[in-house]
Amino acid sequence: MQRRQLLQAAAAGAATAALGAQAQSFPSKPIKLVIAFPAGGPTDITMRALADSAGKILGQSVIVENKPGAGGTLPAQNLQASAPDGYTLAQIPLGVFRLPYTTKLTWDPIKDISYVLNVTGYAFGLVVPADSPLRTWTHFVAWAKANPGKLSYGSTGTMTSPHLTMELIAQKLGLELLHVPYKGSADLMQSILGGNIMAAADSTGFAPQVEAGKLRVLNTWGAERLAKFPEAPTLKELGLDLVQNSPFGIGAPKGTPDAVVKRLHDAFKQAMEQESYKTALARYDMVPMYMSTQGYKKFAADTFERERALVEKLGLAKPS
C-alpha cells in the first residue's frame, strides 16, 4: 500500500511539474483572440488595445480576429472546435448565456468554456438622428403608440442585450416596434446615419457620432447618468425599473490546463491596468471591470439562470 501511495504521489508531482513547465514555456507562438463584433466598433477598438498590451506582456502577439453574427455568440462556438492549449481565446458576450434557451446546442456555455477573466462591460443607450422629430423619450413613446409597428430601431443583433432590453421596454409600455438587426455597432451606425432606421439601441459605440452632432441620446441604461452624456436620463428616471449593463470577458476551450489559464489571466489582468486600454475604454464611457477566473465562472453560472427568466418573460424561448 505504501509503495502504491508513493507511486501516486510521484505521478501527481510529475503532472504538477509538467503543468508548471507548460505554463513557463507558454506561449511559444501567437495567440488568436476571436471577438464577436466587426472591425471599427467599440468592442474591436478596445479589445485590440487590450490584446496589444497582453501580447507585450506574454512575449507573443495576440491577434484579434473578428467573427460577427449570431447575436455575438460565434466566438464561443468557435472554442468548441479549438484545441485546449491556450492559443485560441474568445470574447464571451452576455448573449452566450441566452443561447441554449433559443437554439438547440450540442455544448454547454458553463461546462464547455474555460473562463479566464472578465475585462469590461458595455454602457448602453438609445439614439436618434440629430434632426429627428423624436427629440425626447416622450416623443418616441407617443409616436410609437400612434404608429404601431412602424417605429424602426436597429440593434447589434437578434437576442443581444440591446435587442432584448428594447423588447422588454416595449412590453412594459405596450409598444409595437420594428426591430432591424445588424452585425455590430459599425454597421448599425452607418445605417442610422444613412436614414435607414429611426433609432438605434447600442452600446456607447455611438459616442463619436453624438459628439460630432450627428446623433442625439434619448436615454441611457445604467444605474446612473453617463458622465459623457449628462443630459440623457436613465431608464429608471423615465419610470422604467430597468438597469442594463453587459459585462464581458475572455474564455478558452474546455480542458485548457489551469496553469495556462493562470498565465493568460495574469497577463490580461496586467494589460487591463495599462493606460492605453483605459483610454480606449473611456472613448465609449466604458471602464475596466475585472473578475477573477473563479469570480467570472460564478458570474457566468448566475447569469445563465437569470437570462433564462428574461427570455421566457419575452416569450422568445425555443419550444421544449
C-alpha positions as CSV (number, residue, x, y, z in Angstrom):
1,M,0.0,0.0,0.0
2,Q,2.8,2.4,0.9
3,R,4.5,1.7,-2.4
4,R,1.3,2.5,-4.3
5,Q,0.9,5.7,-2.4
6,L,4.5,6.7,-3.2
7,L,3.9,5.9,-6.9
8,Q,0.7,8.0,-6.9
9,A,2.5,10.9,-5.2
10,A,5.3,10.7,-7.7
11,A,2.8,10.7,-10.6
12,A,1.0,13.7,-9.1
13,G,4.3,15.5,-8.6
14,A,5.3,14.8,-12.2
15,A,2.0,16.0,-13.5
16,T,2.3,19.2,-11.5
17,A,5.9,19.7,-12.7
18,A,4.7,19.2,-16.3
19,L,1.9,21.8,-16.0
20,G,4.4,24.2,-14.4
21,A,6.8,23.7,-17.3
22,Q,3.9,24.1,-19.8
23,A,3.0,27.4,-18.2
24,Q,6.5,28.6,-18.2
25,S,7.0,27.8,-21.9
26,F,3.6,29.2,-22.8
27,P,3.1,30.9,-25.2
28,S,5.6,29.8,-27.8
29,K,3.6,31.2,-30.8
30,P,1.0,33.9,-31.4
31,I,-2.4,33.7,-29.7
32,K,-5.7,34.2,-31.5
33,L,-8.4,36.2,-29.8
34,V,-11.8,36.0,-31.5
35,I,-14.2,38.8,-30.9
36,A,-17.9,38.9,-31.5
37,F,-18.3,42.2,-33.5
38,P,-16.9,43.8,-36.7
39,A,-13.8,45.9,-37.1
40,G,-14.2,49.6,-36.3
41,G,-16.7,49.3,-33.5
42,P,-16.1,49.8,-29.7
43,T,-15.5,46.2,-29.0
44,D,-12.9,45.9,-31.8
45,I,-11.1,49.1,-30.8
46,T,-11.0,48.4,-27.0
47,M,-10.1,44.7,-27.4
48,R,-7.3,45.4,-29.8
49,A,-5.8,47.8,-27.3
50,L,-6.1,45.1,-24.6
51,A,-4.6,42.4,-26.9
52,D,-1.7,44.6,-27.9
53,S,-0.7,45.1,-24.2
54,A,-1.3,41.5,-23.3
55,G,0.9,40.4,-26.2
56,K,3.8,42.5,-25.0
57,I,3.4,41.0,-21.5
58,L,3.2,37.4,-22.8
59,G,6.1,37.9,-25.3
60,Q,3.9,36.8,-28.2
61,S,1.4,38.6,-30.4
62,V,-2.3,38.4,-29.5
63,I,-4.0,38.6,-32.9
64,V,-7.6,39.8,-32.9
65,E,-10.0,38.0,-35.3
66,N,-13.5,39.4,-35.9
67,K,-16.3,36.9,-36.2
68,P,-19.6,38.9,-36.1
69,G,-23.1,37.5,-36.3
70,A,-25.5,35.2,-34.4
71,G,-26.0,37.7,-31.6
72,G,-22.3,37.7,-30.7
73,T,-22.1,34.0,-30.0
74,L,-19.8,32.8,-32.8
75,P,-16.5,33.2,-30.9
76,A,-17.8,31.0,-28.1
77,Q,-19.0,28.4,-30.6
78,N,-15.6,28.6,-32.2
79,L,-14.0,27.5,-29.0
80,Q,-15.8,24.1,-29.2
81,A,-13.7,23.1,-32.2
82,S,-10.4,24.5,-30.9
83,A,-7.6,22.8,-29.1
84,P,-7.4,23.4,-25.4
85,D,-3.9,24.7,-25.5
86,G,-4.5,28.4,-24.8
87,Y,-3.8,29.6,-28.3
88,T,-7.4,30.2,-29.2
89,L,-9.4,32.6,-27.0
90,A,-12.8,34.2,-27.4
91,Q,-14.8,37.2,-26.2
92,I,-17.8,36.0,-24.2
93,P,-20.7,38.5,-24.5
94,L,-23.9,38.0,-22.5
95,G,-25.7,36.6,-25.5
96,V,-23.8,33.3,-25.0
97,F,-25.7,32.6,-21.8
98,R,-29.1,33.0,-23.6
99,L,-28.2,30.7,-26.5
100,P,-29.4,27.4,-25.0
101,Y,-32.8,28.8,-24.4
102,T,-33.3,29.9,-28.0
103,T,-31.2,27.5,-30.0
104,K,-30.6,23.7,-29.9
105,L,-27.0,23.3,-28.8
106,T,-24.6,20.3,-28.5
107,W,-22.5,22.1,-25.9
108,D,-23.0,23.8,-22.6
109,P,-21.9,27.5,-22.1
110,I,-21.0,26.9,-18.5
111,K,-19.3,23.5,-18.6
112,D,-17.7,23.7,-22.0
113,I,-15.8,27.0,-21.7
114,S,-12.7,27.7,-19.5
115,Y,-13.4,31.2,-18.1
116,V,-10.2,33.3,-17.9
117,L,-11.3,36.7,-16.6
118,N,-13.8,39.5,-17.2
119,V,-12.4,42.7,-18.7
120,T,-15.1,45.3,-19.1
121,G,-18.8,45.9,-19.8
122,Y,-20.9,47.9,-22.2
123,A,-22.8,51.0,-21.3
124,F,-26.0,51.2,-23.4
125,G,-28.5,53.8,-24.6
126,L,-30.9,54.8,-27.4
127,V,-30.1,57.3,-30.0
128,V,-31.9,59.1,-32.9
129,P,-30.6,61.3,-35.7
130,A,-29.9,64.8,-34.6
131,D,-32.6,66.2,-36.9
132,S,-35.2,63.6,-35.9
133,P,-38.6,64.9,-34.7
134,L,-38.4,62.4,-31.9
135,R,-36.5,64.9,-29.7
136,T,-37.2,63.2,-26.4
137,W,-38.2,59.8,-25.0
138,T,-41.7,61.2,-24.5
139,H,-41.9,61.9,-28.3
140,F,-40.5,58.5,-29.1
141,V,-43.2,56.7,-27.0
142,A,-46.0,58.9,-28.3
143,W,-45.0,58.3,-31.9
144,A,-44.7,54.5,-31.4
145,K,-48.1,54.3,-29.8
146,A,-49.7,56.3,-32.6
147,N,-47.9,54.2,-35.3
148,P,-47.9,50.6,-34.1
149,G,-45.1,48.5,-35.8
150,K,-43.7,51.4,-37.8
151,L,-41.1,52.9,-35.5
152,S,-37.9,51.1,-36.7
153,Y,-34.9,50.7,-34.4
154,G,-31.7,48.8,-35.0
155,S,-29.5,46.8,-32.6
156,T,-26.3,44.9,-32.8
157,G,-28.1,41.6,-33.4
158,T,-31.1,39.5,-32.5
159,M,-31.0,38.3,-28.9
160,T,-28.3,40.8,-27.9
161,S,-28.7,42.9,-24.8
162,P,-29.8,46.0,-26.8
163,H,-32.5,44.0,-28.6
164,L,-33.9,42.2,-25.5
165,T,-33.9,45.4,-23.5
166,M,-35.8,47.3,-26.1
167,E,-38.3,44.4,-26.3
168,L,-38.7,44.4,-22.6
169,I,-39.3,48.2,-22.6
170,A,-41.8,47.8,-25.4
171,Q,-43.6,45.1,-23.4
172,K,-43.7,47.2,-20.3
173,L,-45.1,50.2,-22.2
174,G,-47.4,48.4,-24.6
175,L,-45.4,49.4,-27.7
176,E,-45.0,47.5,-31.0
177,L,-41.6,48.4,-32.5
178,L,-39.9,47.2,-35.7
179,H,-36.6,45.6,-34.9
180,V,-33.8,45.6,-37.5
181,P,-30.7,43.6,-36.5
182,Y,-27.1,44.4,-37.6
183,K,-23.8,42.6,-37.1
184,G,-22.3,45.2,-34.9
185,S,-22.0,48.9,-34.0
186,A,-20.1,50.0,-37.1
187,D,-22.9,48.6,-39.4
188,L,-25.6,50.0,-37.1
189,M,-24.2,53.5,-37.1
190,Q,-23.7,53.5,-40.8
191,S,-27.4,52.6,-41.2
192,I,-28.9,55.2,-38.9
193,L,-26.7,57.9,-40.3
194,G,-27.9,56.8,-43.8
195,G,-31.5,57.2,-42.8
196,N,-32.4,53.6,-43.0
197,I,-33.8,53.3,-39.4
198,M,-35.3,55.8,-37.0
199,A,-33.4,54.9,-33.8
200,A,-30.5,52.7,-32.7
201,A,-30.2,50.8,-29.4
202,D,-26.5,50.2,-28.8
203,S,-23.5,50.3,-26.5
204,T,-21.9,53.7,-26.4
205,G,-20.2,53.0,-29.8
206,F,-22.5,55.8,-30.8
207,A,-20.4,58.3,-28.7
208,P,-18.3,59.7,-31.6
209,Q,-21.4,60.4,-33.7
210,V,-23.2,62.1,-30.8
211,E,-20.1,64.3,-30.1
212,A,-20.0,65.2,-33.8
213,G,-23.6,66.4,-33.6
214,K,-25.0,63.7,-35.9
215,L,-27.0,61.7,-33.3
216,R,-28.9,62.6,-30.1
217,V,-29.2,60.4,-27.0
218,L,-32.7,59.8,-25.7
219,N,-31.7,57.7,-22.7
220,T,-29.0,55.6,-21.2
221,W,-29.4,52.3,-19.4
222,G,-27.1,52.3,-16.4
223,A,-27.9,52.9,-12.7
224,E,-26.7,56.5,-13.1
225,R,-26.3,59.0,-15.9
226,L,-23.2,58.7,-18.0
227,A,-20.5,61.3,-17.5
228,K,-20.2,61.8,-21.3
229,F,-24.0,62.4,-21.7
230,P,-25.1,64.1,-18.5
231,E,-28.3,65.4,-20.2
232,A,-29.6,62.0,-21.1
233,P,-31.9,60.4,-18.4
234,T,-31.6,56.8,-17.3
235,L,-34.4,54.4,-17.8
236,K,-35.1,54.4,-14.1
237,E,-35.5,58.2,-14.2
238,L,-38.1,57.7,-17.0
239,G,-40.2,55.4,-14.8
240,L,-38.8,52.1,-16.1
241,D,-37.3,49.9,-13.4
242,L,-34.5,48.7,-15.6
243,V,-30.8,48.7,-15.4
244,Q,-28.8,47.1,-18.2
245,N,-25.1,46.7,-18.3
246,S,-23.4,43.9,-20.0
247,P,-20.1,42.6,-18.6
248,F,-17.9,40.5,-21.0
249,G,-14.6,38.7,-20.7
250,I,-12.4,36.1,-22.2
251,G,-12.8,32.4,-22.4
252,A,-10.7,29.4,-23.6
253,P,-11.6,25.9,-24.7
254,K,-12.8,23.4,-22.1
255,G,-9.9,21.5,-20.7
256,T,-7.3,24.2,-21.1
257,P,-4.7,23.5,-18.4
258,D,-5.1,25.5,-15.2
259,A,-1.5,26.7,-15.4
260,V,-2.1,28.1,-18.9
261,V,-5.4,29.8,-17.8
262,K,-3.5,31.4,-14.9
263,R,-0.7,32.6,-17.3
264,L,-3.4,34.2,-19.5
265,H,-5.3,35.6,-16.6
266,D,-2.3,37.3,-15.1
267,A,-1.2,38.8,-18.5
268,F,-4.6,40.1,-19.4
269,K,-5.2,41.5,-15.9
270,Q,-1.9,43.4,-16.1
271,A,-2.9,44.6,-19.6
272,M,-6.2,45.9,-18.1
273,E,-4.1,48.2,-15.9
274,Q,-2.4,49.9,-18.8
275,E,-3.3,53.5,-19.7
276,S,-3.7,52.6,-23.4
277,Y,-6.6,50.2,-22.5
278,K,-8.2,52.7,-20.1
279,T,-8.0,55.4,-22.7
280,A,-9.6,53.2,-25.4
281,L,-12.5,52.3,-23.0
282,A,-13.0,55.9,-21.9
283,R,-13.8,56.8,-25.5
284,Y,-17.0,54.8,-25.1
285,D,-17.7,55.6,-21.5
286,M,-16.6,52.1,-20.5
287,V,-14.3,51.2,-17.6
288,P,-12.1,48.2,-16.7
289,M,-14.4,45.6,-14.9
290,Y,-12.2,42.9,-13.5
291,M,-13.5,39.5,-12.4
292,S,-11.0,36.7,-11.5
293,T,-11.2,33.3,-13.1
294,Q,-13.3,31.9,-10.3
295,G,-15.4,35.1,-10.0
296,Y,-16.0,35.1,-13.7
297,K,-17.0,31.5,-13.7
298,K,-19.6,32.1,-10.9
299,F,-20.9,35.2,-12.8
300,A,-21.4,33.0,-15.9
301,A,-23.4,30.4,-13.9
302,D,-25.5,33.1,-12.2
303,T,-26.1,35.0,-15.5
304,F,-27.1,31.7,-17.2
305,E,-30.0,31.3,-14.8
306,R,-31.0,35.0,-14.9
307,E,-31.1,35.1,-18.7
308,R,-33.5,32.1,-18.7
309,A,-36.0,34.2,-16.9
310,L,-35.7,37.1,-19.3
311,V,-36.0,35.0,-22.4
312,E,-39.1,33.2,-21.0
313,K,-40.7,36.5,-20.0
314,L,-40.3,37.9,-23.5
315,G,-41.8,34.7,-25.0
316,L,-38.6,34.0,-27.0
317,A,-37.6,30.6,-25.6
318,K,-37.4,27.8,-28.1
319,P,-40.2,25.1,-27.9
320,S,-39.4,22.4,-25.4
